[in-house]
Amino acid sequence: MSENTGKSDLPDSNRKWYEGITRYQWLVLTIASLGWMFDVFEGQIFVASMRNAMPALLGVGADDPAVSRWNDWAFGSFLLGGALGGVLFGILSDRIGRSKTMIITILFYSLFTCVTAFADAPWQMVVLRFLVAMGVGGEWAVASAMVAEVMPARSRPVMSSIFHASSVGGTLMAAAAGAYIVGNPDLGESAWRWGFAIGAAPALLTVWVRWKLREPEQWVKARERALSDDSQKPGRIVELFQGRNLRNTLVGVSLASIGLVTFWGGHIYGKNALLREAQKEALVAENVAPAAPKDGSDAVKKAYKASRQAALKKHKEKIKGAEMLSMVLNTIGGGLGLVLFGWISNRLGRKGAFILYHAVAFVMMLLLFEVLIANDVGTMWLAISLPVFGFFTLGMHAGYAVYFPELYPTRLRGTGAGFCFNMGRLATAAAFFGFGALQDPPTPENKAVLLAPLYLVGVVIVLFARETRGEELPE
């Protein structure tokens, strides 16, 4: 495959997915993956610090209902920002190019994550989450389109899966920051601010993008066609709802909505598995009952609440470590699920892979939250189950990077992929704003159980999807 053109100089038949890949193609995958990894870090650093940051901004304990409510609003704001940024930057990438738009999105999320370190009120956190997410949503749309366009058809599913799986690196970075920075007692009560401050680092990646990346040949040809043919103008969002694109868009938005609602409302709470065990151990160690007496007076309940908060605060470092270990186990399993989605979809087809992931995710969601955590099965069983839970509840997301770019022609690829993936955030935002508006919001575990049936809806939606296995990208 030529370094300059990206075209294969060798026969393509019977090759393994990695054979004949040029140095430049590996470079594109590396840069796109790093951008997505840092992208996810900027989102997940809030997850790793939300039990520290929001209580500090509110001046209350981590278990206060106000913390859960403001965190839900922050999640909702993040998802709205991702939806807007994904659509706007996806359109921009079809019009001005992939590499130029990638630079803008990386600078966007890096700057506003760093600014979050200086937030001093809950509403500021909510607003800044929106702005960070605009860059986060846009970067995925641009990078997924670029990886798909640069890779040969035989390599595209696996390469796109590897690209999306780089998100695991971002989550693990956030978990490490949570354990060693946010949860570091030597840094004091404002330790969470340092976790956000390091979000400025990804901005350095833009120098490499500007220096090394050029626009994909498919995009260049699409731009040339647009100059001579008005019907080939890029980035026209109305075309997503015309002709054969309408079916693809409805299926894509529906799949992304299910995947993202269940991710933010279920998958991320896998981190609560070992956290709950550590909290119970802390209460036992301090001779505090696991729950307040139901028939006690207000004074008794108030005293219990104070003793519970004191016990949890005394063992804060151990509890934080257990939370981050859950996050790591969940993420490792999710990473395997992401990487293997391309391989599985080559064997079962795109539709078969989506059906497998959705069906098993439904079972694992109920098993973890309704059976294992609820019945105090112990640390060992939770640690074994978390990677399997992560494999299926997160792994299906690689399918969006594999499948969505295959649904649209080059002049609409960034627009279409970005629209499908990020419009799914609107449904998720609505769910979180709904939870946040409740006077007595459900616990994270109950949220997950309530959302689990959506996976079965996903199975039904996949039946109406178009199979793209083995097809070239539409021009």
Beta strands, then each sheet from edge to edge (+ up, - down):
end
